[in-house]
Every structure is written in C-alpha cells, then in structure tokens.
C-alpha cells in the first residue's frame, strides 16, 4: 500500500500521449494519485485515453482542468507551453504546482516568465529522459520512467517544498532525480539527444529522396534500423525542440560537421590509420559509457534489495 502522504489527490495533464499518458499510468500503478484530468487539442485522443484508463475525466477548458488540482503537468510540444501557461494562469490556485516534461528548458522558462507573472514560483520545470518512437495514448507505458533520469531545472523563485513535490511524483513513476540549470540542460541535450534526432531524420530523408529509394530500403537491415529508430518520433514535437534549442544545436552540428570533414579527408587520402583511430576512439568511449550505465543499474538494484 502506498504511503498516504505520497498520494496526490488530483492532477491535470495537458497532453495525454506517450509522455503524459505514461506519467498517468505510472502514478496509477503506484497508487500515488486519486484523480487525473486530461486536457488536449484532440478530443478523440482524450476519449481514447479515457477508454484506456489513463485519465479519469476530460476537461473542456483550462479553467475546468486546473480547478482544485494539486499538480499540473504540461506534456505537450514545447512550442505550446506559453499558450497553455497563459490559459491556466488566471485560474491557477495557490498551492497548485505546475511542471512540464519538455525536452528544452531555457525557452520554457522564458515562456513561464511571460505567461505566469507573479505566479511564476508555482512553475517547476522538469524533463523526464525517456521516450519511444511511438505517439499517442496507445503508446503510453506504465513503466516508461522506471530507472530513467528525470531532470529538474528549478528556478530561483521555486520553493523547496514545490521542487520536492515535483521530485516526489517522478520518483513515484520510478525515475531517478537529477538537477541542472536550464542553460546547462539545453547544452547537454543538444549534444546527446537533439543532434542525434536531427541526424536520424536527415539520413532517412536523404535515402527517401533518392531515385532508387525502394531498392535501398529493401536492403536496409539492423544497423540502419537501429541508427534511424528515433526518426519514427513525432515530427511536430521534434520540430519544436529543434527550433527551441537552435543555438546549442547549431554549435553541436558545426562540431559534428567538423568531425565528418576529418573523416572525409581520411577517405579522400585513403588514410586507414586515421579512420581506424576515429573508430577506435568512438568504440572505447561507447564501451565506457555502457559500462558506466550497467554499473549504475547494478548499484541501483543492489540498493533496492
């Protein structure tokens, strides 16, 4: 049985697809929420979420959605954040904490400052580091966040109690809490998340535009599938992320382009040692990264025993 003090009585979720839906299912599985209100642009998606037991009721307006709720989660594409915050701001009651699940944070913080005014302190930005290439309520999983990081990028205005509340709900979902400044967050994820998505989309787009694309896709196998898996993600969501984190992504893209130019020169000059050196450095770095992940997972399992 869950600790009663850990149960959030009423939550409103704007966006009941993969991210918001998985959040809802995880809290329900943990017995950590009483009632979940769903809000979104598509009534069909909201009805589907209701059928799947992701949400308990549908709100037809921001005012209805945030009435008497303890927590609001914005799990919509980041470009919609300011509009959603502006809609809920006049109706936001004292004691209600608002958070988000956006993959960029600097733009979200600016949107919150513009939309919430004196209620800014009630907004605690966050980002769960988990996802799938599938979208919509049917893609939601109750264990999506188990063992995954959830990064909180707290504001100077936030109270410790509100930050702790947001941390607690993500912990109830099984996530491991980390903290970063918004700007640092965006620089980090430009390199390890946003750029890889851009590259995967670019590669598949390039192949698809070739006159013999059907032949190429016919012979594409596991390596191509693994590299391009994330190109199956929501184009709208990743368009917004790409533009929201444009400056950091440009820096990372320039850095990556420079490495590609080095590789191109190695190919042009048939520099076998140069190519192998780059490949070997990448292999070693990836092995070290995987080993660190496995060690952390082992420590977490042993700590939970």
C-alpha positions in Angstrom: 0.0 0.0 0.0 1.3 3.5 -0.9 2.1 6.0 1.8 -0.9 8.2 2.1 1.3 11.3 2.3 2.7 10.4 -1.1 -0.7 10.4 -2.8 -1.6 13.4 -5.0 -5.3 13.8 -4.9 -5.9 15.5 -8.2 -3.7 16.1 -11.3 -4.3 17.8 -14.6 -2.3 16.6 -17.6 -2.1 18.7 -20.8 -1.2 16.2 -23.4 -2.2 12.6 -22.8 0.1 10.9 -25.4 3.2 8.9 -24.7 4.8 11.2 -22.1 1.7 12.4 -20.3 -0.1 9.1 -20.6 2.9 7.2 -19.3 3.1 9.6 -16.3 -0.5 9.0 -15.5 -0.3 5.2 -15.8 2.8 5.1 -13.6 1.2 7.1 -10.9 -1.9 5.0 -11.0 0.2 1.8 -10.9 2.0 3.2 -7.8 -1.3 4.1 -6.2 0.0 7.6 -5.9 -2.8 9.6 -7.5 -6.5 10.0 -6.8 -8.0 11.5 -10.0 -6.4 12.5 -13.3 -8.0 15.1 -15.6 -6.9 15.1 -19.2 -6.7 18.1 -21.5 -5.7 18.3 -25.1 -6.2 19.5 -28.7 -7.7 16.3 -29.9 -10.9 15.2 -28.3 -10.5 11.8 -29.9 -7.2 11.3 -28.2 -8.7 12.3 -24.9 -11.6 9.8 -25.3 -9.1 7.1 -26.2 -7.1 8.0 -23.0 -10.3 7.7 -21.0 -11.1 4.3 -22.6 -7.6 3.0 -21.8 -7.9 4.2 -18.1 -5.1 6.7 -18.5 -7.3 9.6 -17.3 -10.4 9.6 -15.2 -12.1 12.6 -16.8 -11.8 15.1 -19.6 -11.7 18.9 -19.2 -13.0 21.1 -22.0 -11.2 24.2 -20.8 -8.1 25.3 -18.9 -10.3 26.8 -16.2 -12.1 23.5 -15.6 -8.9 21.5 -15.8 -7.0 23.3 -13.0 -9.8 23.7 -10.6 -8.9 22.1 -7.2 -5.8 20.3 -8.6 -2.6 19.7 -6.7 -0.4 19.4 -9.7 -0.5 20.3 -13.4 1.8 18.5 -15.9 2.3 20.1 -19.4 3.2 17.2 -21.7 2.6 19.0 -25.0 5.1 20.0 -27.6 7.3 22.8 -26.2 6.0 25.4 -28.6 2.6 25.1 -26.9 3.9 25.8 -23.4 3.4 29.5 -23.3 -0.2 29.3 -24.7 -1.1 26.6 -22.1 0.5 28.6 -19.2 -1.3 31.8 -20.3 -4.6 29.9 -20.4 -4.2 28.4 -16.9 -2.6 31.5 -15.3 -5.8 33.4 -14.4 -7.3 30.2 -12.8 -4.2 28.9 -11.1 -5.0 28.5 -7.4 -2.5 29.0 -4.6 -0.8 25.7 -3.7 -1.1 24.2 -7.1 2.3 23.3 -8.6 2.8 23.4 -12.4 5.5 21.4 -14.1 6.4 20.3 -17.6 8.1 17.5 -19.5 9.6 19.5 -22.3 12.9 18.5 -23.9 14.2 22.1 -23.8 14.2 24.3 -20.8 15.6 27.8 -21.5 12.7 28.6 -23.8 10.2 27.1 -21.4 11.5 29.2 -18.6 11.1 32.4 -20.8 7.6 31.3 -21.7 6.7 30.8 -18.0 8.1 34.2 -17.0 6.0 35.8 -19.7 2.8 33.9 -19.0 2.7 33.5 -15.2 3.9 36.8 -13.8 3.6 36.8 -10.1 2.6 33.1 -10.1 6.0 32.1 -11.7 7.2 30.5 -8.4 4.5 27.8 -8.8 6.2 26.5 -12.0 8.9 23.9 -11.6 10.5 23.0 -15.0 11.4 19.3 -15.5 12.4 16.8 -18.2 12.0 13.1 -18.0 14.7 11.4 -20.0 12.6 8.6 -21.6 10.6 8.0 -24.7 9.7 5.8 -27.6 9.3 6.4 -31.3 5.6 5.8 -31.0 3.0 8.5 -30.2 -0.5 8.9 -28.7 -2.3 7.4 -25.8 -1.8 3.8 -27.1 1.9 4.3 -26.9 1.8 5.0 -23.1 3.5 2.6 -20.8 3.3 2.4 -17.0 7.0 1.5 -16.7 8.4 4.0 -19.2 10.2 6.0 -16.5 11.4 3.2 -14.3 15.2 3.6 -13.8 15.3 6.6 -16.1 16.5 10.1 -15.2 14.1 13.0 -14.6 16.0 16.3 -14.7 14.6 19.2 -12.6 15.8 22.7 -13.7 14.5 24.6 -10.7 14.0 28.4 -10.8 15.4 30.8 -8.1 11.7 31.6 -7.3 10.7 28.0 -6.6 10.2 26.9 -3.0 12.0 23.8 -1.7 8.6 22.3 -1.0 7.3 22.7 -4.6 10.5 21.3 -6.0 10.3 18.3 -3.6 6.7 17.7 -4.7 7.7 17.5 -8.4 10.6 15.3 -7.5 8.3 13.0 -5.5 5.8 12.4 -8.3 8.6 11.5 -10.7 10.1 9.2 -8.1 6.7 7.6 -7.8 7.0 6.9 -11.5 10.3 5.1 -10.9 12.5 7.9 -12.1 15.9 9.0 -10.7 16.0 12.7 -10.0 18.8 14.9 -11.3 19.2 18.7 -11.2 20.6 21.0 -13.9 20.4 24.7 -14.7 18.2 25.4 -17.7 21.0 26.6 -19.9 23.3 23.7 -19.0 20.4 21.3 -19.6 19.9 22.6 -23.1 23.6 22.4 -24.0 23.9 18.8 -22.7 20.8 17.6 -24.6 21.7 19.3 -27.8 24.7 17.0 -28.0 23.3 13.7 -26.8 19.6 13.8 -27.8 18.6 16.7 -30.1 21.5 16.3 -32.6 21.1 12.5 -32.9 17.4 13.0 -33.8 18.3 15.6 -36.4 20.9 13.2 -37.9 18.5 10.3 -38.0 15.8 12.4 -39.6 18.3 13.7 -42.1 19.6 10.3 -43.1 16.2 8.8 -43.7 15.1 11.9 -45.6 18.2 11.6 -47.8 17.6 8.0 -48.6 13.9 8.6 -49.2 14.6 11.3 -51.8 16.9 9.1 -53.9 15.5 7.8 -57.2 16.3 4.2 -56.1 15.0 4.6 -52.5 12.8 1.5 -52.8 15.9 -0.6 -53.5 17.9 1.0 -50.7 15.1 0.4 -48.1 14.8 -3.2 -49.3 18.3 -4.0 -48.3 18.5 -1.8 -45.2 18.9 -4.0 -42.1 19.5 -3.9 -38.4 22.3 -1.3 -38.5 20.1 1.2 -40.4 17.1 0.3 -38.3 19.0 0.9 -35.0 20.6 4.2 -36.2 17.3 5.6 -37.5 14.8 4.3 -34.9 14.3 7.8 -33.4 13.3 9.1 -36.9 10.0 7.5 -36.2 9.3 10.0 -33.5 6.7 12.9 -33.7 7.9 15.4 -36.4 5.9 18.2 -34.7 7.5 17.6 -31.3 11.0 17.4 -32.7 10.4 20.4 -35.0 9.6 22.4 -31.9 12.6 21.0 -29.9 15.0 21.7 -32.8 13.9 25.4 -33.1 13.7 25.9 -29.4 17.3 24.8 -28.9 18.5 26.2 -32.1 21.7 27.9 -30.9 23.0 25.0 -28.9 22.1 22.6 -31.8 24.0 24.8 -34.3 27.1 24.6 -32.2 26.8 20.8 -31.9 26.1 20.5 -35.6 29.1 22.6 -36.5 31.3 20.4 -34.2 29.9 17.2 -35.8 30.3 18.6 -39.3 34.0 19.3 -38.5 34.5 15.6 -37.4 32.8 14.5 -40.6 35.2 16.7 -42.6 38.1 15.0 -40.9 36.7 11.6 -41.8 36.1 12.8 -45.4 39.7 13.8 -45.7 40.8 10.4 -44.4 38.6 8.7 -47.0 39.9 11.0 -49.7 43.5 10.2 -48.9 42.9 6.6 -48.1 44.2 7.2 -44.6 43.5 3.8 -42.9 45.2 4.7 -39.7 43.2 7.9 -39.3 39.9 6.2 -40.0 40.7 3.4 -37.5 41.8 5.9 -34.9 38.5 7.7 -35.0 36.6 4.4 -35.0 38.7 3.0 -32.1 38.2 6.2 -30.0 34.4 6.0 -30.6 34.3 2.3 -29.7 36.2 2.9 -26.5 34.1 5.8 -25.5 30.9 3.9 -26.2 32.1 0.8 -24.2 33.0 3.0 -21.2 29.6 4.7 -21.4 27.7 1.4 -21.5 29.9 0.0 -18.6 29.0 3.1 -16.5 25.3 2.6 -17.2 25.5 -1.1 -16.3 27.4 -0.3 -13.1 24.8 2.4 -12.1 22.0 0.0 -12.8 23.7 -2.8 -10.7 24.2 -0.3 -7.8 20.6 0.7 -8.0 19.3 -2.9 -7.9 21.5 -3.8 -5.0 20.5 -0.6 -3.2 16.8 -1.6 -3.6 17.3 -5.2 -2.3 
